[in-house]
Amino acid sequence: MFGIVRPCRHRLGEGLKTQWMAHLCGLCLALRGDHGQFARVVTNYDGLLVSVLTEAQAERAWGSPRASGAEPGGGWRRTAGPCPLRGMRTASVAQGEGARLAAAVSLVLASAKVRDHVADGDGLLARKPVALAARRVARSWGRAGARTGSAVGFDTAVLVDAVDRQFGVEALAGLGTPFLTVTEPTETATAAAFAHTAVLAGRPGNAVPLAEAGRLFGRLAHLLDAVEDRETDAASGAWNPLTATGTSLAEARRLADDALHGIRLALREVEFSDGRLAHMLLAHELRNSVDRAFGTSSCSHRSHQADVYGPPTGPYAPPGGPGGPPLPPELPHRDRRGLIAGCLVWAGLACTCQMCCGEYEDPWSRERREGFCSQCDCDCSGCGDCCECGDCCGNCCDGCDCGCDCGGC
């Protein structure tokens, strides 16, 4: 998986997490259905936003009484069979034109990313035979993305043109070149993809504000990638837009904050049927992505609360902490499994990938644990990811009109 928006399941809450996973699995299955098993490796979080935005604008959004009704090309949801990455469980997954557009965008983005790594000679790609094979894969993904895009009325030529122009822009960039000159091709590509979701959803009036949100999202994607790779690129001698243009981290952070603000303003102009997940991802989780890239706290609102009110207490305090609930008592020894029985259970969990995704029972202690893929570095013990119009953590956007200004968050 790759992408700048990597939401934490704790912050999403159960309802939004279910929607998020439905889009993630829907994208993965759309890639497999149209382009084969290998294409599933290009599943990425940023391309997933296209599917989320399409469904968020649709008149029969997920969660409405007629969510499973028909649409041109099928319903918004279908039940997918067991999958090892879901612990061999079935699931309701997104389908239709939104998922296919997300697949097309993901393929073209992956093609561009591979070509970029080949151009930089990263790792094994510095070897000519490997680079040649990678170029072939990139061309194949590019053509596959064009076919799928055409099937949903989206001309991926704008994405391909942006990728081609990117190399020329980077070749001409030097000290003093405005950083936004370097990000322009990416901005143009993401603006086109976001705007097309309005066409698919039958909301042409949303195209302009979504294009603006997409343009700024593309700027952020390019910017955060440069920030995260800055030290690695310096060590390897690879080209980095921040270093090449002489843009400081302080200026980069200012540009990132401006883009975040612009995305929120643009979202206020979009007419959604159910925009909670889109708002959570593009307003709240995108802020967390910026903080993560720059190494700042996940939310200034949390630290401000701690300074004013002290550490959280009651149900929001960490277990065993001051004012918080006591730690759960250990299970009696008789409830624990023996060595051999525990090993057999462990083998079963590992074979079904339940230890990777979702929750599972510890093979020996029988305590409830979270899969490795579900773990995150967020602190959901307080109300740090909340806005004034919502509740704590995962319920932050419940009841939110998607136009709220969340202040410190």
C-alpha positions as CSV (number, residue, x, y, z in Angstrom):
1,M,0.0,0.0,0.0
2,F,1.1,3.5,-0.6
3,G,-0.4,7.0,-0.3
4,I,-0.4,10.0,2.0
5,V,-3.8,9.4,3.5
6,R,-3.5,6.4,5.8
7,P,-6.3,6.6,8.3
8,C,-6.2,5.0,11.7
9,R,-9.1,2.6,12.5
10,H,-9.5,4.1,16.0
11,R,-10.0,7.6,14.6
12,L,-12.4,6.4,12.0
13,G,-14.7,4.6,14.3
14,E,-16.6,1.4,13.4
15,G,-19.0,2.9,10.9
16,L,-16.5,4.8,8.9
17,K,-13.9,2.1,9.1
18,T,-16.4,-0.3,7.6
19,Q,-17.0,2.1,4.7
20,W,-13.3,2.6,4.3
21,M,-12.6,-1.1,4.1
22,A,-15.5,-1.5,1.6
23,H,-13.8,1.0,-0.8
24,L,-10.4,-0.5,-0.2
25,C,-11.5,-4.1,-1.0
26,G,-13.7,-2.7,-3.9
27,L,-10.6,-1.1,-5.5
28,C,-8.5,-4.2,-5.0
29,L,-11.2,-6.4,-6.6
30,A,-11.8,-4.0,-9.4
31,L,-8.1,-4.2,-10.3
32,R,-8.2,-8.0,-10.2
33,G,-11.4,-8.3,-12.2
34,D,-10.3,-6.0,-15.0
35,H,-6.5,-6.6,-15.1
36,G,-5.6,-9.8,-13.2
37,Q,-4.2,-10.8,-9.9
38,F,-0.9,-9.0,-10.3
39,A,-2.6,-5.6,-10.8
40,R,-3.8,-5.7,-7.2
41,V,-0.3,-4.7,-6.1
42,V,-1.1,-1.1,-7.2
43,T,-3.9,-0.7,-4.7
44,N,-3.2,2.6,-3.0
45,Y,-4.9,4.8,-0.5
46,D,-4.8,8.0,-2.5
47,G,-6.5,6.5,-5.5
48,L,-9.2,5.2,-3.2
49,L,-10.3,8.7,-2.5
50,V,-11.8,8.8,-6.0
51,S,-14.1,5.9,-5.1
52,V,-15.0,7.5,-1.8
53,L,-15.9,10.8,-3.5
54,T,-18.0,9.2,-6.2
55,E,-20.2,7.4,-3.7
56,A,-20.3,10.3,-1.3
57,Q,-22.1,12.4,-4.0
58,A,-24.4,9.7,-5.3
59,E,-28.0,10.0,-4.5
60,R,-28.2,6.6,-3.0
61,A,-25.0,6.7,-0.9
62,W,-24.1,3.8,1.3
63,G,-26.1,3.7,4.5
64,S,-29.3,5.0,2.9
65,P,-32.4,2.7,2.8
66,R,-31.8,2.0,-0.9
67,A,-28.0,1.7,-0.8
68,S,-28.1,-1.8,-2.3
69,G,-30.4,-0.7,-5.2
70,A,-29.4,-0.7,-8.8
71,E,-27.3,1.9,-10.6
72,P,-26.1,1.9,-14.2
73,G,-23.6,-0.9,-14.2
74,G,-24.6,-2.5,-10.8
75,G,-25.3,-1.5,-7.2
76,W,-23.0,0.5,-5.0
77,R,-22.3,-2.6,-2.9
78,R,-21.9,-6.3,-3.4
79,T,-20.9,-9.2,-1.1
80,A,-17.4,-10.4,-1.8
81,G,-16.2,-13.9,-1.0
82,P,-13.7,-14.9,1.7
83,C,-10.2,-13.3,1.3
84,P,-7.0,-14.1,3.3
85,L,-6.4,-10.4,3.9
86,R,-9.7,-10.2,5.7
87,G,-9.1,-13.3,7.8
88,M,-11.1,-15.5,5.3
89,R,-14.2,-13.5,5.9
90,T,-16.8,-12.2,3.5
91,A,-17.4,-8.5,3.3
92,S,-19.6,-5.8,1.6
93,V,-17.4,-4.1,-0.9
94,A,-17.8,-1.1,-3.2
95,Q,-18.3,-1.6,-6.9
96,G,-19.4,0.3,-10.0
97,E,-17.9,3.2,-11.8
98,G,-16.3,4.8,-8.8
99,A,-14.2,1.7,-8.0
100,R,-13.3,1.4,-11.7
101,L,-12.2,5.1,-11.9
102,A,-10.1,4.5,-8.8
103,A,-8.6,1.5,-10.4
104,A,-7.7,3.5,-13.5
105,V,-6.1,6.3,-11.5
106,S,-4.2,3.8,-9.4
107,L,-2.8,2.0,-12.4
108,V,-1.6,5.3,-14.0
109,L,-0.2,6.5,-10.7
110,A,1.7,3.3,-10.2
111,S,3.0,3.4,-13.7
112,A,4.3,6.9,-13.1
113,K,5.9,5.9,-9.8
114,V,7.7,3.0,-11.3
115,R,9.0,5.2,-14.2
116,D,10.1,7.7,-11.6
117,H,12.1,5.1,-9.6
118,V,13.6,3.8,-12.8
119,A,14.7,7.3,-13.8
120,D,16.3,7.8,-10.4
121,G,17.9,4.4,-10.5
122,D,16.6,3.4,-7.1
123,G,17.9,0.2,-5.6
124,L,17.7,-2.8,-7.9
125,L,16.3,-0.5,-10.7
126,A,19.8,0.7,-11.2
127,R,20.5,-2.6,-13.0
128,K,19.6,-2.5,-16.6
129,P,17.8,-5.8,-16.9
130,V,15.6,-5.0,-13.8
131,A,15.0,-1.4,-15.1
132,L,13.9,-2.8,-18.5
133,A,11.4,-5.2,-16.9
134,A,10.1,-2.4,-14.7
135,R,9.6,-0.2,-17.8
136,R,7.6,-2.9,-19.4
137,V,5.4,-3.3,-16.4
138,A,4.9,0.5,-16.2
139,R,3.8,0.6,-19.8
140,S,1.4,-2.2,-19.3
141,W,-0.1,-0.5,-16.3
142,G,-0.4,2.7,-18.2
143,R,-2.3,1.1,-21.0
144,A,-4.5,-0.8,-18.6
145,G,-5.4,2.4,-16.8
146,A,-6.3,4.0,-20.1
147,R,-8.6,1.2,-21.0
148,T,-10.4,1.3,-17.7
149,G,-10.6,5.1,-17.7
150,S,-12.1,5.1,-21.1
151,A,-14.8,2.6,-19.9
152,V,-16.0,5.1,-17.4
153,G,-15.7,8.2,-19.6
154,F,-12.4,9.4,-18.2
155,D,-9.5,10.3,-20.5
156,T,-6.4,9.2,-18.7
157,A,-4.3,11.2,-21.3
158,V,-4.4,14.1,-18.8
159,L,-2.7,11.9,-16.3
160,V,-0.1,10.6,-18.8
161,D,0.5,14.1,-20.1
162,A,1.1,15.3,-16.5
163,V,3.6,12.5,-15.9
164,D,5.5,13.3,-19.1
165,R,5.6,17.0,-18.4
166,Q,6.8,16.3,-14.8
167,F,10.1,15.0,-16.1
168,G,10.6,18.2,-18.2
169,V,9.6,20.5,-15.3
170,E,12.0,18.8,-13.0
171,A,14.9,19.0,-15.5
172,L,14.4,22.8,-15.8
173,A,13.9,23.4,-12.0
174,G,16.8,25.0,-10.0
175,L,17.5,27.2,-7.1
176,G,14.9,30.0,-7.0
177,T,12.3,28.1,-9.0
178,P,8.9,28.4,-7.2
179,F,8.0,25.1,-5.7
180,L,4.5,25.3,-7.1
181,T,6.0,25.2,-10.6
182,V,7.2,21.7,-9.8
183,T,3.9,20.5,-8.4
184,E,1.7,21.9,-11.3
185,P,1.6,18.6,-13.4
186,T,0.5,16.6,-10.3
187,E,-2.1,19.2,-9.4
188,T,-3.6,19.1,-12.9
189,A,-3.8,15.3,-12.9
190,T,-5.5,15.0,-9.5
191,A,-7.9,17.9,-10.3
192,A,-9.1,16.1,-13.4
193,A,-9.6,12.8,-11.4
194,F,-11.5,14.5,-8.6
195,A,-13.7,16.5,-11.0
196,H,-14.7,13.4,-12.9
197,T,-16.3,11.9,-9.7
198,A,-18.9,14.6,-10.0
199,V,-19.7,13.4,-13.6
200,L,-20.0,9.8,-12.5
201,A,-22.2,10.7,-9.5
202,G,-24.5,12.8,-11.7
203,R,-23.5,16.1,-9.8
204,P,-22.0,18.3,-12.5
205,G,-22.2,21.3,-10.3
206,N,-19.6,19.7,-8.0
207,A,-17.0,19.5,-10.7
208,V,-15.4,23.0,-10.1
209,P,-15.0,22.8,-6.3
210,L,-13.8,19.2,-6.5
211,A,-11.3,20.2,-9.2
212,E,-10.0,22.8,-6.7
213,A,-9.8,20.2,-3.9
214,G,-8.1,17.8,-6.2
215,R,-5.6,20.4,-7.3
216,L,-4.6,21.1,-3.7
217,F,-4.6,17.5,-2.8
218,G,-2.1,16.9,-5.7
219,R,0.1,19.7,-4.3
220,L,0.0,18.1,-0.9
221,A,0.8,14.6,-2.2
222,H,3.9,15.9,-4.1
223,L,5.0,18.1,-1.2
224,L,4.7,15.5,1.5
225,D,6.4,12.9,-0.7
226,A,9.3,15.4,-1.0
227,V,9.4,16.1,2.7
228,E,9.4,12.4,3.6
229,D,12.1,11.5,1.1
230,R,14.3,14.6,1.7
231,E,17.0,12.9,3.9
232,T,17.0,9.7,1.9
233,D,17.4,11.6,-1.4
234,A,20.2,13.6,0.0
235,A,22.0,10.5,1.1
236,S,21.6,8.8,-2.2
237,G,22.0,11.9,-4.4
238,A,18.6,11.5,-5.9
239,W,16.7,14.5,-7.1
240,N,14.3,16.1,-4.6
241,P,12.1,19.1,-5.4
242,L,12.7,20.8,-2.0
243,T,16.5,20.6,-2.3
244,A,16.5,21.5,-6.0
245,T,14.4,24.6,-5.6
246,G,16.0,25.6,-2.3
247,T,12.6,25.5,-0.5
248,S,12.9,25.4,3.3
249,L,10.9,23.1,5.5
250,A,9.2,26.2,7.0
251,E,8.0,27.3,3.6
252,A,7.0,23.7,2.8
253,R,4.9,23.6,5.9
254,R,3.3,26.9,5.1
255,L,2.3,25.6,1.6
256,A,1.0,22.5,3.2
257,D,-1.2,24.4,5.7
258,D,-2.5,26.6,2.9
259,A,-3.4,23.6,0.9
260,L,-5.2,22.0,3.8
261,H,-7.2,25.2,4.4
262,G,-8.1,25.4,0.7
263,I,-9.3,21.8,0.6
264,R,-11.7,22.5,3.5
265,L,-13.0,25.6,1.8
266,A,-13.5,23.7,-1.5
267,L,-15.4,20.8,0.3
268,R,-17.9,23.3,1.7
269,E,-19.0,24.0,-1.9
270,V,-19.6,20.4,-2.7
271,E,-23.0,18.9,-2.5
272,F,-22.8,15.5,-0.8
273,S,-25.4,12.9,-0.1
274,D,-23.3,11.4,2.7
275,G,-19.9,13.1,3.0
276,R,-18.8,12.0,6.4
277,L,-16.1,9.6,5.2
278,A,-14.9,12.0,2.5
279,H,-14.8,14.8,5.1
280,M,-13.0,12.7,7.6
281,L,-10.3,11.7,5.1
282,L,-9.8,15.0,3.4
283,A,-10.2,17.3,6.4
284,H,-9.0,15.3,9.4
285,E,-6.8,12.5,8.2
286,L,-5.0,14.7,5.7
287,R,-4.1,17.0,8.5
288,N,-2.6,14.0,10.4
289,S,-0.7,13.1,7.2
290,V,0.9,16.5,7.2
291,D,1.8,16.4,10.9
292,R,3.3,12.9,10.4
293,A,5.4,14.1,7.5
294,F,6.7,17.1,9.3
295,G,7.2,15.2,12.6
296,T,4.8,17.4,14.6
297,S,2.0,16.3,16.9
298,S,-1.0,14.6,15.4
299,C,-3.2,17.4,16.7
300,S,-2.5,20.7,18.3
301,H,-5.9,20.6,19.9
302,R,-4.9,17.6,22.1
303,S,-1.8,19.3,23.5
304,H,-3.8,22.5,24.1
305,Q,-6.4,20.5,26.1
306,A,-3.7,18.9,28.1
307,D,-2.1,22.3,29.0
308,V,-5.4,23.8,30.0
309,Y,-7.3,20.9,31.6
310,G,-4.5,18.5,32.5
311,P,-4.3,14.9,31.4
312,P,-7.5,13.1,30.3
313,T,-9.5,11.4,33.0
314,G,-12.5,9.0,33.2
315,P,-13.3,7.0,30.0
316,Y,-10.8,8.9,27.9
317,A,-7.8,8.2,30.2
318,P,-5.5,5.4,29.3
319,P,-6.2,2.2,31.3
320,G,-4.3,2.1,34.5
321,G,-3.5,5.8,34.4
322,P,-4.6,8.5,36.9
323,G,-8.3,8.9,36.8
324,G,-8.7,6.2,34.2
325,P,-10.2,2.7,34.3
326,P,-8.2,0.0,36.0
327,L,-6.3,-2.5,33.9
328,P,-8.4,-5.6,33.1
329,P,-7.6,-8.5,35.4
330,E,-5.5,-11.3,34.0
331,L,-7.3,-14.4,33.0
332,P,-7.1,-17.3,35.5
333,H,-4.4,-19.8,34.7
334,R,-7.0,-22.5,33.9
335,D,-8.3,-20.4,31.0
336,R,-4.9,-20.2,29.3
337,R,-4.0,-22.7,26.5
338,G,-1.1,-25.0,26.8
339,L,2.0,-24.8,24.6
340,I,0.9,-27.4,22.0
341,A,-2.7,-26.2,21.8
342,G,-1.6,-22.6,21.6
343,C,0.8,-23.4,18.7
344,L,-2.0,-25.2,16.8
345,V,-4.3,-22.1,17.2
346,W,-1.4,-19.8,16.2
347,A,-0.9,-21.8,13.0
348,G,-4.6,-21.6,12.2
349,L,-4.6,-17.8,12.7
350,A,-1.5,-17.3,10.7
351,C,-2.8,-19.4,7.7
352,T,-6.0,-17.3,7.6
353,C,-4.1,-14.0,8.0
354,Q,-6.3,-13.1,11.1
355,M,-3.1,-12.1,12.9
356,C,-2.5,-9.5,10.2
357,C,-6.0,-8.0,9.9
358,G,-8.8,-7.4,12.3
359,E,-8.9,-8.7,15.9
360,Y,-8.0,-12.1,17.1
361,E,-7.7,-14.0,20.4
362,D,-4.2,-14.6,21.6
363,P,-3.3,-18.3,21.0
364,W,-2.1,-18.8,24.6
365,S,-3.5,-16.1,26.9
366,R,-6.8,-15.7,25.0
367,E,-6.6,-12.0,25.4
368,R,-8.2,-9.9,22.5
369,R,-5.5,-8.4,20.3
370,E,-5.3,-6.4,17.1
371,G,-3.8,-7.5,13.9
372,F,-0.4,-6.1,12.8
373,C,-2.0,-4.2,10.0
374,S,-4.5,-2.6,12.4
375,Q,-1.9,-1.1,14.7
376,C,-1.1,2.6,14.5
377,D,0.8,5.2,16.3
378,C,-2.2,7.4,17.1
379,D,-3.3,8.3,20.7
380,C,-7.0,7.9,20.8
381,S,-7.2,8.2,24.6
382,G,-8.3,11.8,24.4
383,C,-10.4,14.1,22.2
384,G,-7.6,15.2,20.0
385,D,-9.2,14.4,16.7
386,C,-12.5,16.0,17.5
387,C,-14.1,19.2,16.4
388,E,-16.7,21.2,18.2
389,C,-19.6,19.8,16.2
390,G,-18.8,16.2,17.0
391,D,-17.9,13.7,19.6
392,C,-14.6,12.0,20.5
393,C,-12.2,10.0,18.3
394,G,-14.1,8.0,15.7
395,N,-17.4,9.9,16.2
396,C,-15.8,13.2,15.4
397,C,-17.7,13.9,12.3
398,D,-21.0,12.4,13.3
399,G,-23.6,15.1,12.7
400,C,-21.0,17.3,11.1
401,D,-22.3,19.2,8.1
402,C,-18.9,18.8,6.4
403,G,-18.5,22.6,6.5
404,C,-17.3,23.0,10.0
405,D,-14.0,24.6,10.9
406,C,-12.4,22.3,13.3
407,G,-10.1,24.9,14.7
408,G,-7.0,23.4,16.3
409,C,-7.5,20.1,14.6
